[in-house]
Amino acid sequence: VDVEDILGRDPVHPEKKLLERNIKNKNILVTGAGGSIGKELCKQIICLKPRQIILYENNEFSLYKAHLELSNIDNEIKIFPILSSVLDHLAFKKVLQFYEINTVYHTAAYKHVPLVELNPIAAIKNNVLGTYNCVKSAMEASVKTFILISTDKAVRPSNIMGATKRFSELILQAADRYSASTCFSMVRFGNVLDSAGSVVPLFRSQIKKGGPVTVTHPDVTRYFMSIPESVELVIQAGAMAKGGEVFVLEMGAPIRIIDLAKQMIHLSGYELKSNKNLNGEIEIKITGLRPGEKMKEEL
């Protein structure tokens, strides 16, 4: 099943002129570069011809895989993998200064809502203190542009993950008021289709096993965007930013998760098994809302 088949709208195309502004011939650093968003961001950055790109990641295997994959895109772009945590303020600042970084894309965060609910302290440390460290370092190293990847879950947050992301946004907006040299802005994502830990890979594996496909509630809706859209939004937002803004992609109408499940079952070549169709192959099982989960997200 291709992501384009389930997006429910035409993909949003980027403004080409905006994409190059903060990247071409510049020194770029991406935190969380081994994650699905971070890695795709690095791929698109490399295609826009930076002078060099720093992959900042605390997971050794993710960093190894990302570096290996990205090194094959363009031999002329210098790529430096840095194995470190955003919680290490001095190490982060040192990297910014040593590589003379112009633009930081801060994607590093714990994002999986149920896991974060169970591990709030780790999430607060990583998402809030980690962001604070990065922001402080960027100001001290006079980085020109700093973009935070945030989430629609930061709007009136009902879970720890959303609350940590809202806190991160406030850190950036406060920093922007006091910073003479760094422009801080943030981008709010909807659910990113096919990103690590998202609903599409889960449904795909459940369908492959013959079901059931698990949905928390029949009326749950979410806004969706593709990985390329999310990355292009981040790059464009950084180019448009004057400081302190929150950017959101126009994602059309929210999609019911149960409709997404039905569509994926159909597109995979199976029939939905239900009371009306007992001969179907794959059924949908309602599991109940998880702690901190909203019925509807807001932008």
KADARA-V868478 format. One record per backbone hydrogen bond with DSSP energy under -1.0 kcal/mol. CO is the residue of the C=O (numbers start at 1). NH is the residue of the N-H. E is the energy in kcal/mol with one decimal. If there is no record, write none. Layout:
CO:NH:E ; CO:NH:E
This chain:
3:6:-1.1 ; 15:19:-1.1 ; 20:23:-1.9 ; 20:24:-2.2 ; 23:26:-2.6 ; 26:51:-2.3 ; 26:52:-1.3 ; 27:102:-2.7 ; 27:103:-1.7 ; 28:54:-2.9 ; 29:105:-2.6 ; 30:56:-2.6 ; 31:107:-1.1 ; 32:35:-1.7 ; 35:39:-2.9 ; 36:40:-1.5 ; 37:41:-2.5 ; 38:42:-2.2 ; 39:43:-2.2 ; 40:44:-2.1 ; 41:45:-2.3 ; 42:46:-2.6 ; 43:47:-1.6 ; 45:48:-1.2 ; 46:49:-1.6 ; 49:25:-2.7 ; 51:78:-1.1 ; 52:28:-2.6 ; 53:80:-2.3 ; 54:30:-2.5 ; 55:82:-3.4 ; 56:32:-1.7 ; 56:33:-1.5 ; 57:84:-1.5 ; 59:63:-2.4 ; 60:64:-2.5 ; 61:65:-2.6 ; 62:66:-2.5 ; 63:67:-2.7 ; 64:68:-2.2 ; 65:69:-2.4 ; 66:70:-2.9 ; 67:71:-2.0 ; 70:73:-1.5 ; 78:53:-2.6 ; 80:55:-2.5 ; 82:57:-2.3 ; 82:84:-1.0 ; 85:88:-1.6 ; 87:89:-1.2 ; 88:92:-2.2 ; 89:93:-2.4 ; 90:94:-2.4 ; 91:95:-2.0 ; 92:96:-2.2 ; 93:97:-2.3 ; 94:98:-2.9 ; 95:99:-2.3 ; 96:101:-2.2 ; 102:145:-2.2 ; 103:29:-2.4 ; 104:147:-2.8 ; 105:31:-2.3 ; 105:107:-1.1 ; 106:149:-2.1 ; 112:116:-2.6 ; 113:117:-2.2 ; 114:118:-1.4 ; 115:119:-1.3 ; 119:123:-1.9 ; 120:124:-2.7 ; 121:125:-2.5 ; 122:126:-2.6 ; 123:127:-3.2 ; 124:128:-1.7 ; 124:129:-1.7 ; 125:130:-1.5 ; 128:132:-2.5 ; 129:133:-2.7 ; 130:134:-2.1 ; 131:135:-2.8 ; 132:136:-2.7 ; 133:137:-2.5 ; 134:138:-2.4 ; 135:139:-2.1 ; 136:140:-2.3 ; 137:141:-2.3 ; 138:143:-2.5 ; 144:183:-2.8 ; 145:104:-2.5 ; 146:185:-2.3 ; 147:106:-3.2 ; 148:187:-2.6 ; 150:189:-1.5 ; 151:154:-1.7 ; 152:155:-1.5 ; 159:163:-2.2 ; 160:164:-2.7 ; 161:165:-1.9 ; 162:166:-2.3 ; 163:167:-2.3 ; 164:168:-2.0 ; 165:169:-2.1 ; 166:170:-2.2 ; 167:171:-2.0 ; 168:172:-2.0 ; 169:173:-2.6 ; 170:174:-2.4 ; 171:175:-2.5 ; 172:176:-2.4 ; 175:179:-1.4 ; 183:146:-2.6 ; 184:244:-4.3 ; 185:148:-2.2 ; 186:247:-2.9 ; 187:150:-3.9 ; 189:152:-2.4 ; 191:225:-2.2 ; 192:195:-1.8 ; 195:198:-2.2 ; 198:202:-1.2 ; 199:203:-2.9 ; 200:204:-2.7 ; 201:205:-2.2 ; 202:206:-2.3 ; 203:207:-2.7 ; 204:208:-2.1 ; 205:209:-1.5 ; 206:211:-3.2 ; 207:210:-1.5 ; 213:285:-2.8 ; 215:287:-2.3 ; 216:288:-1.6 ; 217:220:-1.3 ; 220:257:-2.4 ; 222:255:-3.2 ; 223:191:-2.9 ; 225:193:-2.9 ; 226:230:-2.4 ; 227:231:-2.2 ; 228:232:-2.5 ; 229:233:-2.4 ; 230:234:-1.7 ; 231:235:-2.2 ; 232:236:-2.6 ; 233:237:-2.8 ; 234:238:-2.0 ; 235:239:-1.3 ; 236:240:-2.0 ; 237:241:-1.8 ; 245:186:-2.3 ; 247:188:-3.2 ; 249:251:-1.0 ; 255:222:-2.2 ; 256:260:-1.9 ; 257:261:-2.3 ; 258:262:-2.3 ; 259:263:-2.5 ; 260:264:-2.4 ; 261:265:-2.2 ; 262:266:-2.3 ; 263:267:-3.1 ; 264:268:-1.4 ; 265:270:-2.2 ; 266:269:-1.7 ; 271:281:-1.6 ; 271:282:-2.0 ; 277:274:-1.6 ; 277:280:-1.4 ; 282:273:-3.1 ; 283:213:-2.5 ; 285:215:-2.6 ; 290:293:-2.2 ; 295:221:-2.5
